Amino acid sequence: MKSISAIKTKHFIYLMLFLLISTINYGQKSCLYKNPLCFYNTDILTYLQVLHKNQQYEKMIPFMYGPMVDARNNKTIIQELSSEDFGYSMKRVGIKEITKNKWTITYQRTLLGTNENFKIECSLIKGVCRVYLDKKQWVRIFN
């Protein structure tokens, strides 16, 4: 038969372990949207593709930057996104960190039965990872 003191000690140890684990988990900051691989268990371009398929074009805009975005207002960007084909099959095949806040990601897509690779650039801007879009990148992504 265990003594009451041993049982209280055991409960105290469990309580301390629970508090320690809770504190550690609470102290961790979410990486959501802070790197290209932290978009709800997927990557940035796959996330944008899901938004596009669901016709949520306005939600795509905060994850883009560059001349194709800066030179247009949101309404124009939404109209252009709605007319683009972004439903092809693709998968991420590589990622390279250029600097702490800049990456290149290689994707492989299948168009008309042919596999082709393409790269995109991403940067962390104001705490959010964004895809760089100039005219060449726009055509490359929204083929």
N, C-alpha and C positions, 0 to 999 in steps of 0.2 A: 504494500500500500504506500502510495506516494505521500509525502508530507505536503501540507498546505503551502509551505514556503517554496518547495520545488515547483509546484503548480503555478504559483504567482510569478515566480522567476521565469518560467517558460512562457507565460502569457505576456509578461513584460518584454521579453526578447522578441516575440512575434510582433508585438505592437511597435517596437523600435524598428524592426526590419520593414514593416509596412510603411511607417512614416518616412524612413530613409528612401525606399523605392519610390514613394509618392513624390518626395521632394526632388529626386533626380529626374523623374519623368516630367514634372511640372517646370523644371528649369530648362528643359530642352526647347529650343525655338524651332518652329516649323520652317522647313525649307521651301514650302509651297511657292511656286513661281520665281524662286531665287536662282535656279539653275535650269538648264534645258532638259534635265531628266526628272524634274520634280513637278510634274503637272498631273496630279491625281493618278499616280502609278503608270504614267506614260511619259512621252517626251513632248516637246513644244509643238512640233509640226503635226504630230498625230492628234494632239489636243485641238489645234486649229482646224484640222480636217473634220473632227467630230462636230465642232461648232458650225463649220460650213455646211456639213450634211444636214444639220438641224436648222439651217437658215438663221443662225444667230450671229449675223455678220457684225453687228455692233459690239458684241463681246470679243471679237477677234482683234479689233483696232488697238486696244491697250497693249497687245503683245507684238506690235509691229513698230518699226521706226525706219527712217531713211527717206530719200528723196521722193519715193512714190507715195509716202504717207504725209510727209511734211508739206508737200506742194498742193495737197487737196484737203477739202473739208470732209467731215465724217459722212455726210450724205453722198458725196461723190464716191468715196471709198466703198461705201456700202453698195451703191449701184454697180460699181465695177466688180466687187467680190461676188455679187449675186449672179453676174453673167459669166463668171469663170468656171471652168471645169476643174474640180479638185477632188474627184471621187475615185481616183485611181488607187490601185493596191500598192502599198509601199511598206518598207520596214527599215528601221535604223540599222546600219551595218558598222558604224564607227563614230567615235567622237574624239576630238582633240582639244585640249585646253590650251589656248594661245597665251592668255594671261589669266589672272585670278578671276576676272570678270568678262572674259571673252572666249568663245568657243567656235569651232567649226564642226558641223555634224554631217556625216555622209549617210545618204539614204539610197536605197535601191527600190526602184519602182518598176512595175510591169505595165507597159503600154502596148496594146495590140500583140500580146504574146512575146514581147521583147523586153528583156531586163536592161535597165540602164541605171547608172549611178549619177547622183548629183549631190552637191554640197551646199549648205547654207551657213551663214554666219549669224551668231547670236551674241548679244551683249547684255550685261546686267546694267540697267539704267533706272535710277531712282528706286532701287529695291525690287525691280521686276525684270525678268529675263525677256528679251524681245528679239524678234527676227529682223535682220537687216533686209530692206527691200529697195533696191534701185530698179530701173526698168529691166535690166538683164535678169536679176533675181526673180522679179515678178513673173516674167515669162517662164523661167525655169521651174518655178513652183506651181504656178497656175497654168499648166500646159493644156 
